Amino acid sequence: MQPPFPKWYDANTQCEYHVRITGHSIENCTAFKKLIERFIKIRIVRFDDPQDLMWQEIYYPVILTKE
């Protein structure tokens, strides 16, 4: 990226989602946030109790639990 940089740009951070792209962290990555929101919407990522899941599911979603 050439100067002048946007206000959000930070040359000292790298985004793990965008693999070695500098300028933002994964915590500030809009593309990653939208991807996770989509995964939640189509239930690939879930915030449920793993005991409530049926074992017959075709795919095994990622279960995020609070401990």
N, C-alpha and C positions, 0 to 999 in steps of 0.2 A: 504494500500500500504506500502510496506517495503522500507526502505532506500537502496540505494540512489534513491531519487525522481527525476523524469524528471524536466527539467528547468521550464516547464509551471505549474507544480503542486503547488498549494497554499492551505495549510491546513486550512486557515482561510476563505475560500469561499465554498459555497455550490451551486450546480446546481439545480434550481427549476425543470427543465425538468427530471432530473434523481432522483429526490426526495431524499434529504438528503445525496447525495453522495458528499463527500468533494473532493477538489482538483482543481475545476474550477467553474467559474460562468456560468450562462446561456448565457452571452454575448460572452463567449469563447467556447461554446459547439458546436462542429462540427456536432454531431448527430442532434441537434435541428435545426441548420442552414440548413442541408440537408433536413430535414422534411419540413421546411417552403418553401424551394425552390421547393420541389415536389408539395406542396399544390398550389403554384403560378402557376406551370406548368400545373396542371390539373384544375386550376381555382377555387379552393375552397377558396383561399385567392386572392382577387383582389384589384387593385389600380385604380378603376374606379369611375366615378360619379354615386352615387346610383340612380339618376333619369334616367340614361340610361339603367338600368337593366330591363329586362322583368319580370313581376310578375308571369308568367307562369312557371318559372324554377322549376324543380323538387326539388332541394335543394336550400337553401338560403346561398350563399357564404358570408364569412366575408368581409365587405367592409372597407378598410383602406383609409381614406381621410386626406388630409392636411388641417388644419384649422389655 
